Amino acid sequence: MTPDQFLSALTRQGPPPVCLFLGPEAYHRDRCRGALVSASLPEEDREEGLSRHDLNESDLAALLDDARSLSLFASRRLLVAANAEGVLPHARAADQENKAAAAGLAAYLRDPVPGVTILFEATAFDFEGEDKKKLERVQKFFAGIPCVVEFRRQTPAQAAAEAARLAREAGLTISRDLLQELTESLGANVTRISVEIRKLSLYKGAEAVTTEDISTLVPDARATTVFALVNALARRDRRKSLDLLDTFVREGEYLPLALTFLSGILRLALMAKESGLRGAGQVQSHFSRHGVPMWPSKAEQVWQTASACTAKQLEAALGEIFAADRDMRGPRPDDRILMERLIWKLTAT
């Protein structure tokens, strides 16, 4: 089920005996976990009734024993088990142990303890690419749990919709184009978007947000780094391009999404070149007329990219990006290796 479906079911039916949070997206997972805590534990039981386990450090049997233990101090209990993927064996020799753990969980699910909720959180693996098979192993192990909530990475459109909701709740005066810029610059990461919206609301109060405000408060925004990467690639500056890739990795950015933003800038630049546009003003006017959100700073980026590259160079770069994106969706080495390979090809003389 989706996070919204889980929140709705939680309101109607109360907390389930056992549930599994699956996937890497943090913002909605935090929302759902907070709602589960509120629904599972009365205020007076919060301190004594909440227990935390790490299944990388302890085993599933110990968690289930804890769930079956009676508490003298709390009428209800919530057990949060982080790193739930840690229950999977790392070698064939552990298969027997794995079967025993699965049998123990199945036995608990047949007869859960009243007043106790167990939350398993498996956040290490994504739903796409090389993580997909690992995630499927996690799903298979926990298949007996009826309440499974999937936390998939937000698409740019989903993140923009959530950003608009957060801005309304914060009473922030910000145009749709600037909100789109903020969303794109933060890589559709809703956790970071929520933090920056709170910062902007404190900084601006009732005043309208400007592009300069975003530049001031979000200096490490992704769009800046992507555009710098485009410039470095256009100059065939391999060292600078690899340094910028290091920046993405160091900041924990999701490289397939960074590749999507890189592709987006190059596509717009190619369209601008083919349309014979001259200057950032024409770029903004042209794309706005065709329903493509285009604020001044992005129009300037697109124009500079179009000026720095020939149409042939842009077409070749988009072809290489398509190949890298395809490889990221199948069995592959890690994303960084593919990005390094892409940079090597695009900066070849």
N, C-alpha and C positions, 0 to 999 in steps of 0.2 A: 504494500500500500504506500501511498505518498504521505509526506509529512502532514499535509492538510487533512487527509482522510484519517490519519492516526489521531490528530487533535480532535476531530469531530467525534470519532468513536470513543475517545477518552471522556468527552463531555457527556455522551449518551449512556455509556456502559460502565464507566469507571475503569480503573487500572486492571490490565490482564494479569494472570498469574506469572507468565513468562513472556518476554518480548525480545526481539532481536533488532538492533539498529545496524544497518548494513550500508557501507559506502563512505566516501571521504568528505562529503560536503559538511562543513562544520556549523554554519549559521543555523540552518533549520534543525540540525541535530541538537544544538544547544537549546533551541526553543522547545523542542519536543521533550528533552530530558527535564527541563525546568517544569514543564506542565505535568510530567509524570511524577516528579517529586511532590508537587503541590497536590495532585490527586491521590497519591498513595499515602502520604504522611500528614496527619494533623500537625498544626504548628507545634504542639507540645511534644510531638514524637520526632521532630526533625533531627535533633542532635543524637539521640540514642537509637533511632530507628533506621538511620542511613548507614549502610556498610559499603566499603569499597574493596574490590579485589582486582588483582592484575593477573590474568591467566598466562602471562609470560613468566611469572614468578611463582605462582601457586597452581595446583591442579584443580580440575573440575570437581573431583570428589570432595575436596575440602570446601569448595563453594556450596555444594549441595548439602553437605553436613551442616554448614552454617545456616543455610535456609531452614533446615529442619530443627534447629536449636530454638528453644523457647527463650523469649526475652522477658526479664523481670521488670524492665523499665519502659517498654514501648508496646502499645497495643497493636501497632502495625509496623511492618518493616519493608524496606526497599534495599535490595542488594544490587549494586552496579558493578558489573564485571567488564573491565576494560581489556583491550587486546584479546578479544574472544577468538581470533584466528590462532592464538597461541595453543589452543587445544589440539591442533592438527599435528600429527607426527612428522618429524623431519627425516625419518629413515624407515625402511621396511621393517627393521627390527622392532619398531614401536607399534606395528599394526595391532598386535594383541592388546596393548595398552589402550590404543585408540578405540578398539571395539568395546573394551570394558567401560571406557568413559561414555561412549555413545549409549550403551545399555543403561548406565546409571542415569543419564539424562532422560532417556525414554521412560524409565521407571518413575522418575520424579514428575514428568509431564502427565503420567496417568493418574497421579495422586498428589497434586501440588498442595503445599501447606496453606491453609486459609489465612488471610491477612498478610501474606508475604508476596512481594513481587520481585522477580529477578529480571534485570535488564542486562542483556549481553550486547556489547558494543564492538563490532568488527569494522574498523575504519582504515585498515592498512591498504586494502586493495580497491582498485577502480573497476567499473563495469565494462571497460573497453580495453583493447590492446592485450599486452602480455599478462596483465593482472586478471583478465577475464577467467581463465581456467582456475587460477588460485581462488578467486571469489566463488566459483562454482563448487569447489571443494568445501569451502566454508558453508555454503548454502546446503550442500548435501548432508553435512554433519548435523546441522541444526534444522533439518527438514521437518522434524516433528513439532517445531514451534509454530503455532498458527498465526501469531502476530509478528509479522516481519515488515519493517519500515525501511524503504530504500532511500538513501540520501545520495542522489546523483548530482554531479557537478551542474551548476546552473548554466543554461545557455545565456548569451548576451541579452536576449529578449526577456527571459525570465528574471534575470538580475535587474534589468532596467525597470520592470514592473514592480519588483520588490523595493528598489531604490525610490520609486515614486511614492510608494506607500509609506516608507520610512520618513521621507521628506515631509509628507503631509502630517504625519503623527508628530514630527518635531517642530511643526510650524515654520518650516524653512521656506523662504521665498527664493525659488530657483527656477529658471526657465527649463523647458523640456530639452532644448539643445545642450545646455550646460549639464543637466542631469545625465544625458546620454554621454557627454564627454567624460564626466566623472566615472560613470559605469565602465566605459571602455578603457579609460586610463588605469583603472584598478583591476583589469582583467576579468570583469564579471564576478569578482570575489565578493560575495554579499557580506561576509564577516567584515572585511576591510571597508566596504561601502558604508555599513552601519556605523563604524567607528568614525569615518570621515564626515558623515552627515551630522553626527553628534558634535564633532569639533566645529563644523561650519555653523551649526545652530548657536553654539556658545559664542563663537567669534563674531557673527553677524547680527544676532538678535532678530529684529524685525526687518532689517535692511536686506535688499536683494543681493544674492551672491553674484560675483563677477568672475570672469576667467582668471583675473589676477588673484582672486581669493583662492581658487583651486590650485593655481601654481604655487602660491605661498604655503598652503597647508598640506599639499600633497606633492612634495618635491620629487618623490621617487616613483611617480605614477608611471605605469607601464607604457603608455603611449609615447612618453618621452624617450624611454629606452628603445622601444621598437623603431621609432623614427631615427634615433641615433644609429641603430643597426642598419637601417636602410641606407643611410648616408655612407656608412663605412663600407657596405657592400658595393655601393655605386662607385666608390673610390678604389675598389679592389684592395681595401685595407684589411688584410686577413687578421693581423694581430689585434687591431681594435675590435673587429667583429667577434673574435673569440673572447676578448675581455668583456664585451657586452653580454655574451652568452653566460660567462661566469657570473655576471650580475643577476641574470634571471635565475640561475641555479642557486646562488647564495640567498636570494630572497624567497626561495621556495616556490617560484612561479611554476604553473602547469604548462610545460613546454608545448604540448599540442595546441593549447589555446593561444600561446604566443605566436605559434606558426600561423594560426588563423588570422591574427591581427596583422602580421607581416604580409600575408597574402592579400588582405583587404586593402592595405595601403597601395600595394603594387597594382592591383586590379583597377583601383580608382585612378592611379597615375596613368595607366595605359589607356583608360577610357578618356581621360582628359587630353592625352596626346592625340588620340585618334579623332577627337572632336575639334581639334585645332584651338583649344582654349589658350588664352594668354593672360597670365596673372591670377593671383589668388581670388580676386573679386569675381572674375568670370567663372572660376571653378566653383565657388560657393553658389553663385546664381544658377549655374547650369544644373548642378546636382540637386539643389533645393527645388527647382522646378520639376524635377523628375521624382520627387518624393524621397530622396536620400538625405538624411539629416547631415548637415554640413555647417559647422560653426567656423568662425574665422581662423582659429588656430589650426584646425584640421585642414581647412582649405589651403593654408600656407604650406603645410606639410606635403599635401598631395601635389601642389604646384612645384615645390622644390624637388620632389622626387621625379616628377615628369621632366623637369628641366635637366636633371643630372643624368638621366638614362635615355637611350634610344628605345624606340618601340621594340626593336629586335631583342635588346637586352632584357626588357621587361617581360616579353613573351617567354624567353628562355628561362628567366628566373621563376616565372609562374609554373613552367613545366617541371622544374626541379622541386619546387615547393609541393606540387601535386604528388610527385613520386615520394617525397619524404612523408607527406600526410598519409599516403596509402600504406607505407611501411609501418607507420606508427599504429595503424589499426590492425595489424596482423602480427604473427610471431616475429620477433625482432630483438635486436640488442636494446639497451636502454635508450630513452629519448635523447639524452645528451649526445650519444654517439651519432645518432641520425642527424641532429642539428649541426654537429661538427662536420659531418660529411657534406651537408648542404652548404655550409659556409665555405668549405674547401673548394667545392665545385664552382660556387658563385664568384669566388675571388681568384680563380685560376686565370692566368694571363694568356 
